[in-house]
Amino acid sequence: MKYEVLVEVRLRPGIADPQGATIERALPALGFEGVTDVSVGKAFRLSVEAADEPGAQARATEMAHRLLANPVIEDSTVTVLGVVAPNGAR
């Protein structure tokens, strides 16, 4: 069965995020006041073949640890969004 999976990767706390800091400084100039704690990350959407939802979660977690995230400076979160229907819809 195919599952749609979302893998979110972000810098670990304490790691400098110059992109996030630049965006946070630029937002007030664009009229967006009161925005703080901006961080930049990556998101990956995958269709994962697995026998069940825990299997899809485990496979995507292994992918995140081995390829999608740098475990030294990044954390990742894996969310199984649902089953992918045969026509590609969720």
Stockholm file with secondary structure:
# STOCKHOLM 1.0

chainA/1-90         MKYEVLVEVRLRPGIADPQGATIERALPALGFEGVTDVSVGKAFRLSVEAADEPGAQARATEMAHRLLANPVIEDSTVTVLGVVAPNGAR
#=GR chainA/1-90 SS CEEEEEEEEEECTTSCCHHHHHHHHHGGGGTCCSCCCCCCEEEEEEEEECSSHHHHHHHHHHHIIIIISCTTTEEEEEEEEEECCTTSCC
#=GC SS_cons        CEEEEEEEEEECTTSCCHHHHHHHHHGGGGTCCSCCCCCCEEEEEEEEECSSHHHHHHHHHHHIIIIISCTTTEEEEEEEEEECCTTSCC
//
